[in-house]
Amino acid sequence: MYKLLITPLALASLLAFPLALAAEDDTRVAIDMPEMMRTHMLSNMRDHLTALHEIQNHLAAGEYDAAAEVAEKRLGMSSLGTHGASHMAGFMPKGMQETGTAMHQAASRFAVISQETAVTRELPRALGALSGVTAQCVACHAAYRLK
């Protein structure tokens, strides 16, 4: 019997190959912004991803009020000031702004539904509302990219 040995370099090459092809075919709108704003936006998006992870952990633990709090403070409409949304909007095309606003609105709706879930225990409803948040993330990342 033969063993297939893949070196770390070979593995990295295999993994990078599809990514290189994808980059050539990337039809998303490239957004150009000053480096400081680009860095700020990427930081916000990493925090959004971390918040989604925390929300999922709270939901899994049955901590619906905690999930709601993270959603509203870090993703919802009340988070716009802490993320500097008014400063960022001017660098985004209208469609990107609208998708971002829809994400923040969906997060606020999820927060309310998650609080209701603390009473009703209707987890599927809360998960559906959370899916409404991530659908906006998917839509934005499918349509736009930062240069």
FENZI-V395713 format. One record per pair of residues at least 12 apart in sequence whose ideal C-beta (glycine too) atoms are under 10 Angstrom apart, sorted by the first residue. I is the first residue (numbers start at 0). J is the second residue. Records with the same first field share a line. If there is no record, write none. Layout:
I=J / J
This chain:
22=144
25=144
26=141 / 142 / 144
27=139 / 140 / 141 / 142 / 143 / 144 / 145
28=92 / 94 / 95 / 142 / 143 / 144
29=143 / 144 / 145 / 146
30=90 / 91 / 92 / 95 / 143 / 144 / 145 / 146
31=90 / 145 / 146
32=87 / 89 / 90 / 91 / 145 / 146
33=90
36=83 / 86 / 87 / 89 / 90 / 91 / 145
37=90 / 145 / 146
38=145
39=82 / 83 / 86 / 87 / 90
40=82 / 83 / 87 / 90 / 91 / 99 / 145
41=145
42=82 / 83
43=73 / 78 / 81 / 82 / 83 / 84 / 87 / 99
44=82 / 136 / 139 / 140 / 145
46=73 / 74 / 78 / 81 / 82
47=73 / 74 / 78 / 82 / 102 / 103 / 106 / 132 / 133 / 136
48=133 / 136
49=69 / 73
50=66 / 69 / 70 / 72 / 73 / 74 / 75 / 78 / 106 / 132
51=69 / 70 / 73 / 74 / 106 / 129 / 132 / 133 / 136
52=69
53=65 / 66 / 68 / 69 / 70 / 73
54=66 / 67 / 68 / 69 / 70 / 73 / 74 / 106 / 109 / 110 / 113 / 125 / 129 / 132
55=69 / 126 / 129
56=69
57=69 / 70 / 113
58=113 / 116 / 122 / 125 / 126 / 129
59=122
61=116 / 117 / 120 / 122
62=113 / 117
63=110 / 112 / 113 / 114 / 115 / 116 / 117 / 118 / 119 / 120 / 121 / 122 / 125
64=110 / 113 / 114 / 116 / 117
65=113 / 117
66=109 / 110 / 112 / 113 / 114 / 116 / 117 / 125 / 129
67=106 / 107 / 109 / 110 / 111 / 112 / 113 / 114 / 115 / 116 / 117 / 125
68=110 / 113 / 114
69=106 / 110 / 113
70=105 / 106 / 107 / 108 / 109 / 110 / 111 / 112 / 113 / 114 / 128 / 129 / 132
71=103 / 106 / 107 / 109 / 110 / 111 / 113 / 114
72=106 / 110
73=106
74=102 / 103 / 105 / 106 / 107 / 109 / 110 / 132 / 135 / 136
75=102 / 103 / 104 / 105 / 106 / 107 / 108 / 109 / 110 / 111 / 132
76=100 / 103 / 104 / 105 / 106 / 107 / 108 / 110
77=103 / 106 / 107 / 110
78=103 / 106 / 107
79=99 / 100 / 103
82=99 / 103
84=96 / 99 / 100 / 103
87=99
88=100
90=145
91=139 / 143
92=142 / 143
94=138 / 139 / 142 / 143
95=138 / 139 / 142 / 143
97=135 / 138 / 139
98=134 / 135 / 136 / 137 / 138 / 139 / 140 / 141 / 142 / 143
99=135 / 136 / 139 / 143
100=135
101=131 / 132 / 134 / 135 / 138 / 139
102=131 / 132 / 133 / 134 / 135 / 136 / 138 / 139
103=132 / 135
104=131 / 132 / 135
105=128 / 129 / 130 / 131 / 132 / 133 / 134 / 135 / 136
106=128 / 129 / 131 / 132 / 133 / 135
107=132
108=128 / 129 / 131 / 132
109=125 / 126 / 127 / 128 / 129 / 130 / 131 / 132 / 133
110=128 / 132
111=128
112=124 / 125 / 126 / 127 / 128 / 129 / 131
113=125 / 126 / 128 / 129
115=128
116=128
